[in-house]
Amino acid sequence: MTLNVKKCGYLAPPKDDTVVCLRREEVLRLDRYVYLGFPITGIGIDFEGHLASRLDRALGRATFLTLHSDR
């Protein structure tokens, strides 16, 4: 099994400027990653971002149901 370095990424605290390499290639540093629906940043779960996305989805669903409902 091999890892595709171009599809890899890592999270780190904002002040950490360490470069991570895998198989002599630099791994992309990510600002944010979504895992099981939760946005993860270098300092932990972004609960505010998660709540905002859930509210947007709920409002979109409510608008859809309002426009396409028979009542």
C-alpha positions as CSV (number, residue, x, y, z in Angstrom):
1,M,0.0,0.0,0.0
2,T,1.3,3.5,-0.8
3,L,0.1,7.0,0.2
4,N,-0.8,9.6,-2.5
5,V,0.9,12.6,-1.0
6,K,-1.0,15.0,-3.3
7,K,-4.3,13.8,-1.6
8,C,-2.9,14.1,1.9
9,G,-3.1,17.0,4.3
10,Y,-2.6,18.0,7.9
11,L,-3.9,20.5,10.4
12,A,-1.7,22.4,12.8
13,P,-2.2,25.3,15.3
14,P,-2.0,28.7,13.5
15,K,1.3,29.7,14.9
16,D,3.0,26.4,14.0
17,D,5.1,26.8,10.8
18,T,6.5,23.2,10.7
19,V,6.8,21.7,7.3
20,V,5.7,18.0,7.1
21,C,7.1,15.8,4.4
22,L,6.1,12.3,3.3
23,R,8.3,10.3,0.9
24,R,10.4,13.5,0.4
25,E,7.3,15.5,-0.7
26,E,5.8,18.3,1.3
27,V,2.3,17.6,2.6
28,L,-0.3,20.3,2.1
29,R,-1.3,22.2,5.3
30,L,-5.0,22.6,5.6
31,D,-6.9,25.4,7.4
32,R,-10.0,23.3,7.7
33,Y,-11.1,19.7,7.2
34,V,-14.6,18.2,7.5
35,Y,-14.8,14.9,9.4
36,L,-18.1,13.2,9.9
37,G,-19.9,16.5,9.2
38,F,-17.9,18.6,11.7
39,P,-15.5,21.2,10.4
40,I,-12.1,20.7,12.2
41,T,-9.4,23.5,12.3
42,G,-5.9,23.6,13.7
43,I,-7.4,24.5,17.2
44,G,-10.3,22.0,17.3
45,I,-13.9,21.7,16.1
46,D,-15.4,24.8,14.6
47,F,-18.8,24.7,16.4
48,E,-19.8,28.1,15.1
49,G,-19.1,27.1,11.5
50,H,-21.0,23.8,12.1
51,L,-24.0,25.6,13.5
52,A,-24.1,28.1,10.7
53,S,-24.0,25.3,8.0
54,R,-26.7,23.4,9.8
55,L,-28.9,26.5,10.0
56,D,-28.3,27.2,6.3
57,R,-29.3,23.6,5.4
58,A,-32.4,23.8,7.6
59,L,-33.5,27.1,6.1
60,G,-32.9,25.7,2.6
61,R,-35.0,22.7,3.4
62,A,-37.8,24.8,4.9
63,T,-37.8,27.1,1.8
64,F,-38.0,24.0,-0.5
65,L,-40.9,22.5,1.5
66,T,-42.7,25.9,1.5
67,L,-42.4,26.2,-2.3
68,H,-43.2,22.6,-3.2
69,S,-45.7,21.7,-0.5
70,D,-49.4,21.1,-1.3
71,R,-50.5,23.0,1.7
